[in-house]
Amino acid sequence: MFDLRFPTTLIMMMLIADAAESGRPTVSSTELASKLDNNPSFVRALAVPLVHDGLVTSVRGRTGGLGLGRSASEITLSEVYRSAVAGKLIWDQRDEVPHVCEVTTKACRYFRGLTDEIEDVVVAMLGSKTLADSLADLRKLPAEAA
């Protein structure tokens, strides 16, 4: 099963960036949760590493919420990705396979190297796009039929 933290976090970041472009410096976790079809505590949990990494700011209080830590054109998708997944590999290993032959003994190490290569390619590609680029690309997509 694939981890959904990055796509959910990216949508959340695009919602915050969209609000910032509209002159709203913060968006409440309740509003974000509603748009993500989730709950505010989940949104706040996703925000913790983003705040720690300086990608978003958190303003407490009744009129508070989450805002961009810096301009959307200065935030790369690789930063969002790394913050969202917090070091978790794109795929998990099968460490529990018994080591009964050369393949089963070496497969985990091989797969770990393959996963590292894939992760490097993903991070490099995401590093070439900013949050502002993503929002602009999203806006170019045709509307889906309801």
C-alpha positions as a Markdown table, in Angstrom:
| # | Residue | x | y | z |
|---|---|---|---|---|
| 1 | Met | 0.0 | 0.0 | 0.0 |
| 2 | Phe | 1.3 | 3.4 | -0.9 |
| 3 | Asp | 1.6 | 6.2 | 1.7 |
| 4 | Leu | -0.9 | 9.1 | 1.1 |
| 5 | Arg | 0.9 | 11.7 | 3.2 |
| 6 | Phe | 2.6 | 13.4 | 0.3 |
| 7 | Pro | -0.4 | 13.8 | -2.0 |
| 8 | Thr | -2.6 | 14.9 | 0.9 |
| 9 | Thr | 0.1 | 17.3 | 2.2 |
| 10 | Leu | 0.6 | 18.7 | -1.3 |
| 11 | Ile | -3.1 | 19.4 | -1.7 |
| 12 | Met | -3.1 | 21.1 | 1.7 |
| 13 | Met | -0.1 | 23.2 | 0.7 |
| 14 | Met | -1.8 | 24.2 | -2.6 |
| 15 | Leu | -4.9 | 25.2 | -0.7 |
| 16 | Ile | -2.8 | 27.4 | 1.6 |
| 17 | Ala | -1.0 | 28.9 | -1.4 |
| 18 | Asp | -4.3 | 29.6 | -3.2 |
| 19 | Ala | -5.6 | 31.4 | -0.1 |
| 20 | Ala | -2.4 | 33.4 | 0.2 |
| 21 | Glu | -2.8 | 34.5 | -3.5 |
| 22 | Ser | -6.3 | 35.6 | -2.6 |
| 23 | Gly | -5.0 | 37.8 | 0.3 |
| 24 | Arg | -5.8 | 35.3 | 3.1 |
| 25 | Pro | -2.6 | 34.8 | 5.1 |
| 26 | Thr | -3.9 | 31.8 | 7.0 |
| 27 | Val | -6.4 | 29.0 | 6.5 |
| 28 | Ser | -7.9 | 27.2 | 9.5 |
| 29 | Ser | -7.3 | 23.5 | 10.1 |
| 30 | Thr | -11.1 | 23.1 | 10.1 |
| 31 | Glu | -11.4 | 24.6 | 6.6 |
| 32 | Leu | -8.5 | 22.5 | 5.3 |
| 33 | Ala | -10.0 | 19.4 | 6.9 |
| 34 | Ser | -13.3 | 20.0 | 5.3 |
| 35 | Lys | -11.8 | 20.4 | 1.8 |
| 36 | Leu | -9.6 | 17.3 | 2.4 |
| 37 | Asp | -12.6 | 15.3 | 3.6 |
| 38 | Asn | -10.8 | 14.6 | 6.9 |
| 39 | Asn | -10.6 | 16.0 | 10.4 |
| 40 | Pro | -8.8 | 19.0 | 11.8 |
| 41 | Ser | -6.5 | 17.0 | 14.1 |
| 42 | Phe | -5.3 | 15.0 | 11.0 |
| 43 | Val | -4.5 | 18.3 | 9.3 |
| 44 | Arg | -2.7 | 19.6 | 12.3 |
| 45 | Ala | -0.7 | 16.3 | 12.5 |
| 46 | Leu | 0.3 | 16.8 | 8.8 |
| 47 | Ala | 1.3 | 20.4 | 9.5 |
| 48 | Val | 3.7 | 19.6 | 12.4 |
| 49 | Pro | 6.7 | 18.6 | 10.2 |
| 50 | Leu | 5.9 | 21.4 | 7.7 |
| 51 | Val | 6.0 | 24.0 | 10.5 |
| 52 | His | 9.2 | 22.4 | 11.8 |
| 53 | Asp | 10.8 | 22.6 | 8.4 |
| 54 | Gly | 9.7 | 26.2 | 7.9 |
| 55 | Leu | 7.4 | 25.5 | 5.0 |
| 56 | Val | 4.3 | 26.7 | 6.8 |
| 57 | Thr | 3.6 | 28.9 | 9.8 |
| 58 | Ser | 1.0 | 28.2 | 12.5 |
| 59 | Val | -0.9 | 31.0 | 14.1 |
| 60 | Arg | -2.8 | 30.1 | 17.2 |
| 61 | Gly | -6.1 | 31.5 | 18.2 |
| 62 | Arg | -9.6 | 32.0 | 16.9 |
| 63 | Thr | -8.5 | 33.8 | 13.8 |
| 64 | Gly | -5.3 | 31.7 | 13.3 |
| 65 | Gly | -4.5 | 28.9 | 11.0 |
| 66 | Leu | -1.8 | 27.7 | 8.7 |
| 67 | Gly | 0.1 | 30.0 | 6.3 |
| 68 | Leu | 3.0 | 29.7 | 3.9 |
| 69 | Gly | 6.4 | 29.9 | 5.6 |
| 70 | Arg | 7.8 | 31.6 | 2.5 |
| 71 | Ser | 6.6 | 32.4 | -1.0 |
| 72 | Ala | 5.1 | 29.5 | -3.0 |
| 73 | Ser | 7.7 | 30.2 | -5.7 |
| 74 | Glu | 10.4 | 29.4 | -3.2 |
| 75 | Ile | 9.0 | 26.1 | -1.9 |
| 76 | Thr | 10.0 | 23.1 | -4.0 |
| 77 | Leu | 7.9 | 19.9 | -4.1 |
| 78 | Ser | 10.9 | 18.0 | -2.9 |
| 79 | Glu | 10.9 | 20.0 | 0.3 |
| 80 | Val | 7.2 | 19.2 | 0.7 |
| 81 | Tyr | 7.8 | 15.5 | -0.1 |
| 82 | Arg | 10.7 | 15.1 | 2.4 |
| 83 | Ser | 8.8 | 16.9 | 5.1 |
| 84 | Ala | 5.6 | 14.9 | 4.5 |
| 85 | Val | 7.2 | 11.4 | 4.4 |
| 86 | Ala | 9.8 | 12.2 | 7.1 |
| 87 | Gly | 12.4 | 9.7 | 5.8 |
| 88 | Lys | 10.0 | 6.8 | 5.1 |
| 89 | Leu | 11.0 | 4.9 | 2.0 |
| 90 | Ile | 8.8 | 5.0 | -1.1 |
| 91 | Trp | 8.5 | 1.2 | -0.8 |
| 92 | Asp | 8.9 | -1.1 | 2.2 |
| 93 | Gln | 11.3 | -4.1 | 2.2 |
| 94 | Arg | 10.3 | -7.7 | 2.9 |
| 95 | Asp | 12.8 | -8.3 | 5.7 |
| 96 | Glu | 11.0 | -11.3 | 7.0 |
| 97 | Val | 11.8 | -13.5 | 4.0 |
| 98 | Pro | 13.9 | -16.5 | 5.2 |
| 99 | His | 17.4 | -16.6 | 3.9 |
| 100 | Val | 17.5 | -20.0 | 2.3 |
| 101 | Cys | 19.3 | -19.3 | -1.0 |
| 102 | Glu | 21.3 | -16.6 | -2.7 |
| 103 | Val | 18.2 | -14.8 | -4.0 |
| 104 | Thr | 16.4 | -14.6 | -0.7 |
| 105 | Thr | 19.6 | -13.7 | 1.2 |
| 106 | Lys | 20.5 | -10.8 | -1.1 |
| 107 | Ala | 17.1 | -9.7 | -2.4 |
| 108 | Cys | 16.4 | -7.2 | 0.5 |
| 109 | Arg | 19.8 | -5.5 | 0.0 |
| 110 | Tyr | 19.2 | -5.4 | -3.8 |
| 111 | Phe | 15.7 | -3.9 | -3.3 |
| 112 | Arg | 17.0 | -1.4 | -0.8 |
| 113 | Gly | 19.5 | -0.1 | -3.4 |
| 114 | Leu | 16.8 | 0.0 | -6.1 |
| 115 | Thr | 14.5 | 1.9 | -3.8 |
| 116 | Asp | 17.3 | 4.4 | -3.0 |
| 117 | Glu | 17.9 | 5.0 | -6.8 |
| 118 | Ile | 14.1 | 5.5 | -7.4 |
| 119 | Glu | 13.9 | 7.9 | -4.4 |
| 120 | Asp | 16.8 | 9.9 | -5.8 |
| 121 | Val | 15.0 | 10.3 | -9.2 |
| 122 | Val | 11.7 | 11.2 | -7.5 |
| 123 | Val | 13.3 | 13.8 | -5.3 |
| 124 | Ala | 15.3 | 15.3 | -8.2 |
| 125 | Met | 12.1 | 15.6 | -10.3 |
| 126 | Leu | 10.2 | 17.2 | -7.4 |
| 127 | Gly | 13.1 | 19.6 | -6.8 |
| 128 | Ser | 12.5 | 21.1 | -10.3 |
| 129 | Lys | 9.0 | 22.1 | -9.5 |
| 130 | Thr | 7.8 | 24.7 | -7.0 |
| 131 | Leu | 4.5 | 25.0 | -5.1 |
| 132 | Ala | 3.6 | 28.0 | -7.4 |
| 133 | Asp | 4.4 | 25.9 | -10.5 |
| 134 | Ser | 2.1 | 23.1 | -9.2 |
| 135 | Leu | -0.8 | 25.5 | -8.5 |
| 136 | Ala | -0.3 | 27.0 | -12.0 |
| 137 | Asp | -0.3 | 23.6 | -13.6 |
| 138 | Leu | -3.4 | 22.5 | -11.6 |
| 139 | Arg | -5.3 | 25.6 | -12.8 |
| 140 | Lys | -4.5 | 24.7 | -16.5 |
| 141 | Leu | -6.3 | 21.3 | -16.1 |
| 142 | Pro | -9.8 | 21.1 | -17.6 |
| 143 | Ala | -12.6 | 20.8 | -15.2 |
| 144 | Glu | -13.9 | 17.3 | -14.6 |
| 145 | Ala | -17.5 | 16.5 | -15.4 |
| 146 | Ala | -19.6 | 16.0 | -12.2 |
